[in-house]
Amino acid sequence: MMKLAIFGYGNLGRGVEAAISQNKDAELVGVFTRRDPASIKTASGCPVYRESDLAAFKEKIDVLILCGGSATDLPEQTPRFAKEFCVVDSFDTHAKIPEHFAAVDASAKATSHTALISGGWDPGLFSLARLYAQSVLPDGKDYTFWGKGVSQGHSDAIRRIEGVLDARQYTIPVEEALEAVRSGKCPELSTREKHRRECFVVLKEGADPAKVEQAIVNMPAYFADYDTTVHFISLEELKRDHAGLPHGGFVLRNGKTAGGEKHTIEFRLSLDSNPAFTGSVLVALARGVYKHFAKGDYGCKTIFDLSPADLSPLSPEELRAHYL
């Protein structure tokens, strides 16, 4: 039985909590928060503790699942907690993954822990789809399209801007680009040609909308390379029209085999709830971390370093009999 804990009880934390309830080999020890624990009531009735209480749980937690944002939380939290616990995070700033990996790897190895970063569906399951497709069709080109859906990381990045009360950010594929790839044309597409971003923002009282809009559209790694539209709306409109957190996307590869035959590989996800699905992936990855730690395989890992069987609670015999 894996003993899991959650740090951070926002949308993703609640998704992880729900996912744990579906896994018979997992037990939720507790939720840890920077907020006042008395202000949080968990869906499962699991106890809530302060961050400072974590020190007393070193022997009671097998894997700590970190549910903070990639913009400011995880770059600091994951290396710090990897010194004391086996951890999993969903760090999703693709350009900064190498430096994040290095920091977490150093911390985990220093104290003989196992950590996994950038879990979820992208990075995560989509990363595997890209790797498999490239391995099978080395002569080719791959493409990733996200959406239409709410990006939790990008929405969180907007909420960190001074003057923003709440926000939702939709990533939307450019349909003409997607169809060009599906047709096997192997187009050369810039970042801007593949996606656009649409933001719905609620301002705090007295905030300058022009200043907030410029902070959004010029944000490096998040919005600066995209055609970005910003809408300022009321909190009531946000709750009414943007309460859901759907997402999804496509990984495609156009390639040729040795005789010149053309092939297209496509992997698709369509998600009613981004945090619920991401939480489910993180729990499966926590199982992989648990197994690698038990074998003495310390340091930082990514989804590439786990075997498919590491993610499953089934035995090798059961996997061969039912899934091969």
N, C-alpha and C positions, 0 to 999 in steps of 0.2 A: 504493500500500500504506500503510494507516494503521499507525503505530507507537503502540501503546497500552501503558499501564502501569497497574498496580493498586496502590492504597494501602490496606492492610488485608486480611488473609488469613483472615477468618472465613468463615461460611457464604456471605455475599454475594460475597466475593472469590473463593471457589472457583467460585461460579456464573458470575461474569464470566469467569474463566479458561476454563471449559468452553465458554462461548458464543463466545469468540474463536476457539476451535479449529474452529467451524462456519462461520466467515466467511473466505472466501478472500482478501478484500481487507484483512485485519487481521493484524497480527503483535504478539505479546506480548513487549515488551522486557524486562520484569522486574516482580517483586513487591517492594513496599517496605513496611516494617513498623517498628513501635515496639518489637517484641520482638527477641530475639536471632535473627538470620537463621539461625544454625546449628540452631535448634530447629524450623525449618519445612522440610518437604519438599513441594514443590508436585506436584500430580498430573501436570502436563505436563513436569516437569523444568526448568521455567523458573528462572533464577537469582533468589535472594532477596537484597535489599539493606537496609541500615539507612535510616531516614528521612533521616539526615544525608548520605547518598550522593546524594540527589535533585539537589543543586546541580550535580553533574557530568553530569547527563542532560538539561540544558535543551535542547540541540540534537538529542537522540535520541528525544524523546517528543513525539508529536503531540497526544495527549489522555491526561490522567491521570484514571482513574476512581476516585473516592473511595468506599470501601466501609465507612466508619464508621457509627456510630449517630447518629440525629437528636437524641437527648437532649442530649448534650454534645460529641460529636466534630465533626459537620459545621458547627454554627454558628461554630466557631473555625477549622476546617481549610479549608473551601471558600473563604472570603475570603482566607485567607493564601496558599493554593496558587494561587489565580487571579491573583495578582501575578506568578507565575513560569511558569505553564503554562496551556494550555487544559484545562478540567476539566469533569467531569460528576459530579453527586451524586444521591442518592435521598432527599433531605430530605423527611420525610413528616409533620411536625407542621403540619397544614393552617392552623391559626390564626396561625402565625408565618412563613408563607411570604412575605408582603409585606416584613417587615423583613429576612429572610434574603436575599431578592432584592436589596434596596437595598444591603446590605453587599457582596454578591458583585459586583454591577454596578459599584460604585465602584472596587473592586479591579481588576477585569478591564479596565475602560476606562482606568484610570490607566497601565497597561502594555501596552495594545493586545493583549489576549487575549480569547478567547471562552469563555464558561462556560455551562453549563446546569444548572439546579437542579430538584429534585423530579421526577426521572425514575423510571420504573418503571411499575407498573400502577395504583396509586392513592396519590398523584397520578401522572398519566401517561396511560395508555391510557383509564382511566375518566374522566379530565378531558376528553379528546377526545370520548368518548361523550356526556358531559353537554353539552358545547358544541354538538355536531352536533344533538342532540335538541332543545335549546332553540332553536337557529336555525331548525329545520324546523317546530317546533310552539311558536311564541312564546306562545300562549294555553294555558298548561299548568303542570304542576308536576313537578319531577323528584325522584327518590329514589335513594339509594345504600345498598345492603346489602352488608356484608362477611362472608365466612365461609360455613360454619364453617371456621375455619382458624387456623393459628399466625401471629400477628403478630410479625415479627422486631423491629420498632421497640418495641413494647410489652413484649416479652420482654426486650429489652435494657434498657429503662427499669427493669424490676424488678430485673435483675441488678446495676444500679448502686446499689441500696439497700444500706445497711450491714447486714451480717448475712446476705445472700443469696449462696449458692454458685452456684446455677443456677436457671433458671425457664423455663417455657413458658406463654404466654398465648393462649387461644383466644377469638376473636371469633365470636359466634354470633348470627345473625339471629333476631328474634322472628317465628316462622312466621306468626302471625295478622296481623302488620303487613305482611309480604311478600305474603300472599294478598290482603289488602285492596287493595293497590296494583295487583296483577295483574288484579284484577277491575274496575279502572277507577273505584274509589270516590273517588279523590283525597283520602285521609284526611290530617288534620293530625296529624303524629307528632312527639313530642319525641325528643330523643336517647335517652333512657332507654327509650322505647317501641319503638325500632327494633332495638336490640341489647342483648345482655348479654355480660359478660366473665367468663371462667373461668380462674383462674390455678393452676398447679401449681408449687410452690416448694420448693426444697431449701435448708435453712438451714445456715449455718456452725455449727460447734460453739459452744455457749454463746449463740447469738443468741436474742433474745426474740421469740417468734412473734407475740405481741399487738402489739408495737411495729412489726414488719415488716408485719403485716396492715393496721394503720392507715396506714402510710406508702403502701401500695399503693392502698387504696380512696379515699384523700383526695388522690391525686396529680392536680394540675390538668392539663387537656388530655389526660390519658391514661385515668383511671379515675373521677374524681370525679363525672362526669355519667352514670354507668352503674350498673346493678345488677351488682355485682362479687362473685364468690365466690372465696375463696382456700383452696386445699388444700395442706397441708404433707405432703410425701412424701419418701421416701428417694432418694438418688442412683440406686440400683439400679432403683427403680420408674420414675424419670424416663427412664433409658436404655432400659428394657424397653417402656414403654407410650407414650412421647412422643418417640421418636427421629426420626420423620418431620417434615417441614415443609410440609404441604399448606396450600392456601388457595384463595381465589377470591371470587366475589361477583357482584353484579348492579347495573347501572344501569338504571333505568326512568324513563320520562316518560309521564304521562297528559296528553293535550292534546286540543284541539278545533280543527278547521279552520273557515273562515268560515261554512259552512252549518250549523254545530252538530254535525258528525259527530265522533264520539269515536275516538281512536286511542291505542294504547299502543306505545311503543318499548321494547325490552329488549335489553341487551347483557350477556352473561354470560361469566365466566371460571371454569374449573375446573382447578386447578393441582395436580399431584402434588407439585411442589416450588416453594415461593415463591421461594427464592434463585436457583434455576436459571432460572426464568422472568424474574425481575427482572433478573438478570444479562444475559439475552438482550436485554431492552429497553434496558438501559444501553449495550450495544455498538452497537445500532442508533442510539441517540441520539448516541453518540460520533461516528458517521459524519456526522450532521447538524452537529455542532459543527465537525468537520474541514472540511466544505464551507463553512460560514459564515466560518470563520477565513480560509480561502483567498481568499474574496471581500472580505476586509477588514471584515467585519461583526463588530465587537467589542462587548464588554459581556456582560451576563447575559441568558440566554434561558430560556424554558420550552418545553414541547412545543407550546404554541400558536404559537410563533414559527417553527417549522420546517414546511416543506411536507411532505406525505406522501412525495414523491419524494426529499427529503433523507435519509430513513431507509434508502433502498434502494441497493444497489450496482449496480442495473441502469440502463441508459441510458433517457432519455425515450422513445426509439423502442421499446425492449424493453417498457417499462411499458405503452405504448399498445397494443402488439400482443398482450400476454398478460394484462394485468390490468384493462384498461378495459372 
